[in-house]
Amino acid sequence: MDKDITNEIAEIIDDAKPAVSKFRRNHFSIFFRLILIAVPIIVVYFTFQAYHNSDSVIDRFYGEILKPKPGAAVPRTFTVEGITKNIPPEHPHVILAVDVENLRLCWPKHIGIQPNTRFRAKIHENGPAGKFTLALYAVDERHYQMVKDWWDAKRVGGMSLLPMRFKVGSIDLLVR
């Protein structure tokens, strides 16, 4: 009789094992599926947050040089027309500058443009004949003071290139 009870208990345990094992397999499968769904959602969420909370001025501010057209050949002295929009009070100064990126230098050409308006400015470019980049920047007080100090000192050599996060527009031109 003890043998019968022992055999019965052994059968019950054997029958129960696959059920436990199956439960664990199903439990793992559900967990794995949740991970596969959750990870992409989390990645998209943090990418979206990083993009919209970035310090990049380019993403939020708008500036465009309307005339001359990109690639145009211009005389040494020419008129620039453009527009700026959505520039907040923290960036109250708009500057036109010639950028020479391979030298990491710029030459401010006009520093008195009002933000969030159409503008017109006369520019004189006395660099070497050929291609150059005319850039439009919306800068904060600190960077404006750096430009103004350079401007007031009437320096001939360029100043350090302004940070890209302040650039709101640019075009390449050809000086004759």
C-alpha positions as CSV (number, residue, x, y, z in Angstrom):
1,M,0.0,0.0,0.0
2,D,2.9,2.4,0.8
3,K,4.2,1.6,-2.7
4,D,0.9,2.5,-4.3
5,I,0.8,5.9,-2.5
6,T,4.4,6.5,-3.4
7,N,3.7,5.7,-7.1
8,E,0.6,7.9,-7.1
9,I,2.5,10.8,-5.6
10,A,5.3,10.4,-8.1
11,E,2.7,10.4,-11.0
12,I,1.1,13.5,-9.6
13,I,4.4,15.3,-9.4
14,D,5.4,14.2,-12.9
15,D,2.1,15.4,-14.2
16,A,2.5,18.7,-12.5
17,K,6.1,19.4,-13.8
18,P,5.2,20.2,-17.4
19,A,2.4,22.6,-16.2
20,V,5.0,24.6,-14.1
21,S,7.5,24.5,-16.9
22,K,4.9,25.6,-19.5
23,F,3.8,28.4,-17.2
24,R,7.4,29.6,-16.9
25,R,7.9,29.4,-20.7
26,N,4.6,31.4,-21.2
27,H,5.6,33.9,-18.5
28,F,9.0,34.5,-20.2
29,S,7.4,34.8,-23.6
30,I,5.0,37.6,-22.3
31,F,7.9,39.4,-20.6
32,F,10.0,39.2,-23.8
33,R,7.2,40.6,-25.9
34,L,6.7,43.5,-23.5
35,I,10.4,44.3,-23.7
36,L,10.3,44.2,-27.5
37,I,7.4,46.6,-27.5
38,A,8.6,48.9,-24.7
39,V,12.2,49.5,-25.8
40,P,11.3,51.1,-29.2
41,I,8.6,53.3,-27.5
42,I,11.1,54.5,-24.9
43,V,13.8,55.2,-27.6
44,V,11.3,57.2,-29.7
45,Y,10.1,59.1,-26.6
46,F,13.6,60.2,-25.5
47,T,14.7,61.0,-29.1
48,F,11.6,63.2,-29.4
49,Q,12.4,64.9,-26.1
50,A,16.0,65.5,-27.0
51,Y,15.1,67.0,-30.4
52,H,12.5,69.4,-28.9
53,N,14.5,70.3,-25.9
54,S,17.8,70.9,-27.8
55,D,19.6,74.2,-27.6
56,S,19.7,74.4,-31.4
57,V,18.6,77.8,-32.5
58,I,18.3,76.6,-36.1
59,D,15.4,74.3,-35.1
60,R,13.4,77.2,-33.7
61,F,14.5,80.5,-35.3
62,Y,14.0,81.5,-38.9
63,G,16.1,83.7,-41.0
64,E,16.6,84.0,-44.7
65,I,18.7,86.1,-47.1
66,L,16.3,86.8,-49.9
67,K,18.6,88.9,-52.2
68,P,21.0,88.3,-53.7
69,K,20.0,84.8,-54.7
70,P,22.3,81.9,-53.6
71,G,25.2,81.5,-56.0
72,A,24.9,84.9,-57.5
73,A,27.9,86.9,-58.6
74,V,28.1,90.2,-56.7
75,P,30.2,93.3,-56.9
76,R,32.5,94.2,-53.9
77,T,29.7,96.4,-52.5
78,F,26.1,95.1,-52.7
79,T,22.8,95.2,-50.9
80,V,21.4,92.3,-48.9
81,E,17.7,91.9,-48.2
82,G,16.3,89.3,-45.9
83,I,13.9,88.4,-43.1
84,T,14.0,87.0,-39.6
85,K,11.1,85.4,-37.7
86,N,10.4,83.7,-34.3
87,I,13.6,85.1,-32.7
88,P,12.9,85.4,-29.0
89,P,14.0,88.3,-26.7
90,E,16.9,86.2,-25.4
91,H,18.6,86.7,-28.9
92,P,18.0,90.4,-29.6
93,H,20.8,90.9,-32.1
94,V,20.9,89.8,-35.7
95,I,24.2,90.0,-37.4
96,L,25.3,89.5,-41.0
97,A,28.8,88.0,-41.3
98,V,31.1,86.5,-43.9
99,D,32.1,83.0,-42.7
100,V,35.3,81.2,-43.7
101,E,34.6,77.9,-42.1
102,N,37.9,76.2,-43.1
103,L,39.7,79.0,-41.1
104,R,37.1,78.9,-38.3
105,L,36.8,82.7,-38.7
106,C,34.1,85.2,-39.6
107,W,34.0,88.9,-40.5
108,P,30.9,90.7,-39.2
109,K,29.5,93.0,-41.9
110,H,26.4,94.4,-40.4
111,I,25.5,94.3,-36.7
112,G,22.4,96.5,-36.3
113,I,19.6,94.3,-37.8
114,Q,16.4,94.3,-35.8
115,P,15.0,90.7,-35.1
116,N,11.7,89.6,-36.5
117,T,11.6,92.0,-39.3
118,R,12.5,92.4,-43.0
119,F,15.9,94.0,-43.4
120,R,18.1,95.7,-46.0
121,A,21.8,96.2,-45.5
122,K,24.7,97.4,-47.6
123,I,27.7,95.0,-47.5
124,H,31.3,95.6,-48.6
125,E,33.3,92.4,-49.2
126,N,37.0,93.1,-49.6
127,G,38.2,89.5,-49.3
128,P,39.8,87.6,-52.2
129,A,37.7,87.2,-55.4
130,G,35.8,83.9,-55.5
131,K,33.2,82.1,-53.5
132,F,32.3,83.1,-50.0
133,T,29.5,82.5,-47.4
134,L,27.3,85.2,-46.1
135,A,25.6,84.1,-42.9
136,L,22.8,85.4,-40.7
137,Y,23.1,85.0,-37.0
138,A,20.6,85.7,-34.1
139,V,22.9,86.0,-31.0
140,D,22.5,86.6,-27.3
141,E,24.0,89.5,-25.4
142,R,27.3,87.8,-24.6
143,H,28.0,86.9,-28.2
144,Y,26.8,90.3,-29.4
145,Q,29.3,92.0,-27.0
146,M,32.1,89.9,-28.5
147,V,31.1,91.0,-32.0
148,K,30.7,94.6,-30.9
149,D,34.2,94.6,-29.3
150,W,35.7,93.2,-32.5
151,W,33.7,95.8,-34.6
152,D,34.6,98.8,-32.3
153,A,38.3,97.8,-32.5
154,K,38.1,98.1,-36.3
155,R,40.0,94.9,-36.7
156,V,41.1,93.7,-40.1
157,G,41.6,90.0,-39.2
158,G,38.5,87.9,-38.6
159,M,37.1,86.9,-35.3
160,S,36.4,83.3,-34.1
161,L,33.5,81.8,-36.0
162,L,30.2,82.3,-34.1
163,P,28.6,79.1,-32.7
164,M,26.5,77.2,-35.3
165,R,23.6,77.2,-32.9
166,F,23.1,80.9,-33.6
167,K,23.1,80.6,-37.4
168,V,19.6,81.1,-38.8
169,G,20.5,81.3,-42.5
170,S,23.3,81.5,-45.0
171,I,24.0,81.6,-48.7
172,D,27.1,81.1,-50.9
173,L,28.0,84.0,-53.2
174,L,30.7,84.8,-55.7
175,V,32.5,88.1,-55.5
176,R,33.6,89.6,-58.8
